[in-house]
């Protein structure tokens, strides 16, 4: 056989492999969409996904100043939208985890057990966190989900709680837990009479925010054609016309996030001068090309005007930046928006500052990173969480910080709070949380801890802070002898630094395990009620029966003395 014929046969074989791999990766109910993320590398391998060799590894480019199309007006009562979920169930596209080559991981020096934190006794002030005031069912897979994972997110407003999953939205009466309306992202945008990508191609990664500054709701997810290899790539953005999300009307935007790179894992944050966003960008939907950050003009969003944005891009050395999410008192005038990441180190964090000049957008700046030290931690491996009744080990997404990056200005003291999953031992994963101060000069950790009261897997955290500086963090918990459950813990502002004096409380005990699929999360959501600035609301997933029909729960609680 000639050399040319061998090369031709090899090329044909490669095409067959790619086509078959693509089918397996995106076929209905296929395990392969996660375990073999279509040619991007096996989970757990040295290179979990490929890096775009043409993309710069470092440096900041921008500002990129754009004006996008004006919004489409939706003036229907949302109960008139078809109250049905997606017809097809599939595994969501998985971009994999950014390969980390962190060496010499040391023992965690700030682990809090039931008896001590960092070798120091907790003391007599520790008490079990208050029980939930109420919990109620959110959206589930069978009726509202498009597949695995749910990507559960939500926020609370004056009278409602809005939850989003892949790929539906549910609106609840927060006083009773009654679901008032539920519909898919596609049907939401179809209801406005649109015909673009956001009416048929919504793919997930939803975020829900209640913007206390404007009194508006913001709901987003991303959209793209096919399996992500066909540009352009969109962020679908819905902005309510008032505080009533059911009958008050909406502005619907179809924002082109990029004409070349898929905007994966987008995260949003409220700030004084706009709504900020970040995403991991994958060139052609395949290879990692760095991070992109935006400021979306709030005045445009709440009026439906053509949407002005200012954006910057970062190189492939950075990954999963979180924008600060402001609650309560505003930041002092002129304070830049903060972004944070801990990628690439187990002993430090990185902070960036985004200053937007809406008068002269081309004068906007994005500076950093500034690195600062944190107590050493160990990242958990991805598919490693054990559960009762299933051989499947669940994903931790332990390579990144988890939302929210919470900003608080309490009595003039500014701070950023954030959490992640940390490995204490092979059978004990904890919640690493920290408070960072002095962001305007040299940022530093004011307090930190890894909450691991016993040998269990605690992962997928989200935290928030109330008006007095009390913090609560919610998460999932599982072991080989229990089903995954929803729990939370927290601290009063008067507790000893580095401790969660309000110890673990059960929000809801799962009664089943997940089978067939490793994906879990990919995130949860803790938020604070804007009415009293005290009540914590948390949502995440669980199982009622062993199988693949995930459920979600919404619950709330408050610390004693917060009125």
N, C-alpha and C positions, 0 to 999 in steps of 0.2 A: 504493500500500500504506500502511495506517495506521501511525502511530507505535507503537501498542500491538502490532500484528502484527509489526513489525520487532523490537521488544523480545522478543516471545515466540520468534521464530525464532532470535534471538541467544542466548537462554537455552538453547534446545534444542541449538544448535551447541556451546555451552560444555560441556553435559553430555556430548555425544558425545565431545568432545576429552578430557575428564577420564576417562571410562570407557575410551576407547581408550588413553590414556596409562597408566592404571593397569594395563591388560592387558599393554601392552608392558613396563612396569616390572617386572611380576612373572610374566610368562609364562615357561615353562620355557626355559632356555638363551638368554634374551634379553639382548642387549647393553644394552638401554635401561635396565635396572635401575640401571646405574651412570651412563651418560652423560647420562641425563635422569632424575634422582632425583625422580620424580613431583611436578612442579609446585613443587619446592623450589628451582629455579634451575639454570641450566646450569653444569656444571663449568667453572671458570675465569672466570665472570662476576663482576661486582662483588659481587652478592649470591648466594652459592652456596646458601644456604638462607635461608628467611624467618625473621624474628624475631617472637615473640609480642608484639604491641604492648601487651597487657594485663599482661605480666610486668614486674616492677621491673627496672631496669637495674643498680642497685647495692644495697648493703646486705645484711645477713645476717638471716635469719628463723629462729626456733627458740629453744630446742630443741623438737623434736617427739618426744615420748616415746610409744612404742608397745610393745605385747606382741602378738606374732603367734602363730599356731597352733603347737602342739607338733609335733615331727617324726613322720614315719611310720618305723617300724623295718623295715629290710631285713636279713634274717638268712640270705640265700642265698649260696652260693658264686657269685661273679660269672661263673664259667665256665658256669653253668647258664642264664644269660641268653642269648637268641638272639644268636649271634655274626655279626650281619649289619649292614650299614650302611644309610643312608637310601636309599629307593627313588627319590626325586626329586632331580634336580640343578637348581639355580637360582642366580642371582646373589643374594647376601645384600643385604638392604635397606641402602641407603647414605644416611646422613644428610648427606653432603656435608661440606665444610670450612667452619669459621667464617671469615667474611670478615675479612681483616686489612688494615688501612689504615696499615701502618707506612711511614713516609716516611724519606728521607735515609739509606738503608742504606749504611754505609761499608764499606771493604775490611776483610776479616777479618785482624786483627792477630796471631792466634795459630795460623795455619796451620802444620801440621807436614808437610813434604815428606820425601822420602828423604834430604835433605841438611840441612835446617834447620827450626826451629820459631820463628816470630816473629822471623826474622832471625838467630837464634842457632844455631850448629852443634849437632847432637845430641850429638856426642862419641863416643868409642870404646866406651862402654858399651852402645850399641845392638846388639841381636841379634835374629834371627828368633825369634818366639814358639815354644815347644815344639810339636812335632807332636801331633796327636790320639793318645791312647792307643788309642781305638777309636771307630768310628762305625757306626751301624746304621740300617736303614730304619724310619721311623715310619709313620703312617697316610697313605693316599693318597686322591685324589679318587674313582677308579673304584670302590674297595671300601668306603670309609668316609666320603667327603665328601658334603656336601649342596649344594656349589656353590663359588662364588668370592667372596672369597678364603678360604683355610683358617683364618685367625686362629690360627695355630699357637702353642700355649702348653704349658708343662710345668714339672715340678719333680721333684727327686730326694729320696728318703727313705733309710731305713736299708738296704733291700734292693731297692727298686723305683724305676723311673722311670715317672711317669704323664704322658701326653701327651693333649691335647685339641685337636680341630679342630671346625670347623662341619660336622656336629653329632654327633661321635662321641668316644669315650674309649678310649684304649689303655693297657694296663698291661703293663710290660716288666720282665723280670728284669735288673737293672742290671749284673750280673756278666757275663751272656752276650749281652744284647740280645734274648733270646727274648721274643716277644710271648706273654703268658700269657692275656690276655683282651682283647676289644674288643667294643663295643656302642654303640648310639646313646643319647643322653641320654633320649629318649622311653622306650626299653626299660628303661633304668636305673630310671626312676621307676615305670614300669608294674610292674616286678618286685616292688615293695613293696606292690602291691595298690591303689595310689592311682588316682584318677580325675580329678584336677584338670588345670589348664593345663600343668603340668610333665610330664604323661604324653603329651601330644599336640602341644604348641605350642612346643617348644623351638626357638629361632631362631638361637642362636649367641652370639658374643662370649664364648667360654669362657675361664676362668681356672683354673689348677691351683696350689695352694700346699701345701707340707708345713710344718705349724706345729710348729716344734721345741719350742715351749713346752709344748704339750699332747701332742706325739707323734701328732698326727692329720693326716689328709689332708683338704683342703677343695677341692671342685670346684664351679664355678658356671657358669651361663650365663643368658641372659634368655629369657623366653617371653611371647608376646602373640598375640592372635587376629587372623586375617585378615592384612592388610598393615600392621598397626600402628595403625589408626585406631579400634580398638575397645578401650576400657579395660575392666578394669584391666590393669596391666602388672606383670610378675612377675620376680623373680630366683629361679632354682631353685638350691638350695644343698644339696650333699651333704657330710656330715662322717663320716669313718670312725670306727669304735668303737675302733680301735687302730692300730698301725703297719702291720698286714697288710691291704692294700686288697683282696685277692682273696677271702679267706674269713673275714675278721674282723668283717664286718657294717658297716652304715652307718645313719646318721640322715639322712633326706631331708626338707628344708624347702621349702615353697612360700611365699616371702615376697612380699607385695604391696609393690612398690617405690613405686607411686603409683596413685591412682585416676583421674588426669587426664593424666599425662605419661609417655611412653616413656623408659625408662632406658637410653640408648644408651652404648656404649663403656665399660661398667663396669670399674673397676680396683680391686684389693684389695691390702691390706697387713697384715702381721702386726705387732702391737705388744704391749707389756707387758700392757695391760688389755683387749684385745679384738682383733677382726678388723675393720679399717676398710675402707670402700668409698666410691667416688665414681662418679658417672655424669653425662653430659650429658642433660638432660631436654628432651623435645620434646612440647609440648602437643598432645594429640590425635594424637600420632605424626607431626606435620607441621611445626610451627613451634617454633623454639628458645626455651625458657623459662628457661634458666639451669642451674646446677649443683646437685646434691644430694650430701651426704656423710652417711655413717652410721658408727656404731660398733655392731657386732654382738656381743652378750655371749658370750664364749668358754665360760663355765661352762654356759650353756644349750645351746650348740651341741654340746658333747661329751657331754651327758647326754640330749639329745633333748627337753628341757623346752620349754615355750612360750618363744619367742625374744623377748627384750627388746632393743629398739634405741633409740638416741638419734640424731636426725638434725637437720641444718640445711640451708637452701637459700640459694643466692647468686643474684644478678641476672645478666642477660644480658650484662653487660660482661665476665664471666669465662667460661672455657672449659677443659675437659680438665684438671682438677686431678688430680695423682697423689698417693696416700697413701704415706707412707714404709713400706718393707718391711724389717723388722728381721731380721738374721741374726747368729748368734754371741752375744756378751755382750749382756745386756739393757741398755736405757737406764736411767739412774739413776731411782730411785723418784720418782714424781710428774712425770716428764718428759711433756709433752703429745705427742700424735701430730702429725706435720708433714704438710702438704699443700703442693704446689708446682705452679706454672704459669708459662709464659713468654708466655702469650697477650697480644697487644696492644703488645709492645715488642720491638725487636731489640737493645736495650742494657741490659735489666734483667730480673730475675726477681721473682716474688711468692711469699711464704711465709705460710702460715696455721698456727694452732695450735689443736688440738682437745683440750680437757680434759674428760674424762668423769667424772662423779660418780655411781657406781653406787648409792651409798647414797641420794642425793637426785638422781635423774636430771635433774629440772627445773633444777638448779643447774649443769648442764654448760654449757661455753662454747666458742664457736668464734670466734677473733679473727684479725684481719688484714684485708687483706694488708699485710705489710711488704715494701717493694721494696728491692732491692739491685742494684748495677751488675754487668754482665757485659761481656766484650769483644763488640763489635758483630758481628752475623752476618746473613746473608741467607737468608731462607726460600726453598727451592726451589719451583718450580711443581709442581702435583700430577701431571699425566700427562706426564712428561718423560724418564724413564729409558729409554735406548736399549738394544737387545739384538740379538745376531746372529740372523739367520734369521727375523725378524718385524718388521713395520712398526708393531706395537703399542708404544706408549710407556707404561711402567709407572708406577703411582701411588707417590708418596713419602710421603704423609701428613706432609708437611713443615711443617704448620701447628701442630705440637704436640710436647711432650716425649714420649719413648717410655719405656715401663716397662722395668725397674723404677726407682723412686726408692729407691735402696739406702741403708739406714741401717747404719752400723758404729760400734761403740764399741771402739776398739783401744787398750788400755792407758789407758783413761780419756779418750782423745781422741775426741769425737763428730763424725761427719761425715755428710753426705748426698751421694750420687753420682747423677748423672743424665746422659742423653745425648739427642741429637736429630740430625736431618739438617740440614746447612747447605750452601748453595750457594757454591762458590769461584769457578766460572766456568760457562759454558753446558755444558761437557763434563767438569766436575770437581765432584762433590758429595762432601763429607767428613762425618765423624762428629764433631760437637761434643760434647765430654764435659766435665764439671766436677765438682770437689769443693767443697762448701760447708761452712763451719764457723761456730761462734759463733751457733748458731741460737737459743740462750736469750736473747741480747741483741740485737745488730744483726748479722744474718747477713751473711757476706761470702764471696766466692769465694777459696778458698785456692789452687787451681790450676785451669787450664782449657786446652783445646787443641782444634783442629779437625784431625783426622787425615785427610789427603788426600795420600798419598805420591806419587800420579801422577794423570794425567788419566783418571779412571774415575768411574763413578757408584757411590758407597757410600751405602747408605740402609738403613732399617728396623733400627736398632741396638737392642741390649739389653745392659746391663752388670751385673756383680756384683763383689763385693770379698771376698777371703778373710780369714782370721783375722789375717794379718800386715799387712793394708792393701794387698796387691797387687790390682790391678784388671785385669779382662779384659772386652772388649767384642766381641760378635759382630754380624755384619751381612751383608747381601747386596751383591754387587759385579757390575756389568755394564758393557759398552760395546757399541758398534755392531759390534765385531769379536770379541766373546766372548759365550758364553751366561751367564746369571745363575749365580753361584757363591756358596758359603758360605765366609766367611773370618772371621778374628778377629785381634785384636792386644791388647796390654795393657801394663802397666807394673808394675815392682817398686816397692815402697815406697821403695827407695833410688835410683831413677832421678831424673834432674833434673826439677824441678817443671815441669809443663806439657807433658811429653813421654810418648809411648808408646815406651819403650825396648825393649819386646818387640814387634818390628815384625811386619807382616802375615804370617799363616800361612793356608794353605788347609785348611779342614776337609773340603770336598767340592766338586768341580768339576762344575757342571751340564753336561749334554750335550744340552740342548734349550732352546727359547724358548717363551714363552707367546704364544698367538695368541688373537684374538677379544676378550679382556677386558683392561682396564687394571688391575683390582684386583690388588694384591699385598700380602701381609701378612695383616691390617692391623697385625700386630705379631709379634715374635719373643720368645724367652725365654732369658735366661742366668741360671743359678742355681749355688749352691755346695753341695757334698755335706755334709750335716750330720754325717756320721761322722768325716771328717778335717778338715772346714772348710777344705779346700784345693782339692779337685778341682772344676773348672768344668764345667758341663753346659750345652750350647747346643742349641736346636732352632729350625728355620725351614724354609722351603719351597725347592724347586728343581724342575727338569724333567729327566727322563731322555731324552725325545724331544719334539720340537717339536709343540705342540698345546695342549690344554686340560687334560690329566690331570696336575695337580700332584702332586708327591711331597713328603714331608718327611723330614728327616734328624735324628738324635739323635747327638751326639758329646760326648766329654769329654777333658779335658787338665788338666795342673797345671804350675805353675811350679817350676823347680828349687829345692830347699832347703825346700819346704813339705811338712812331714810331719804 
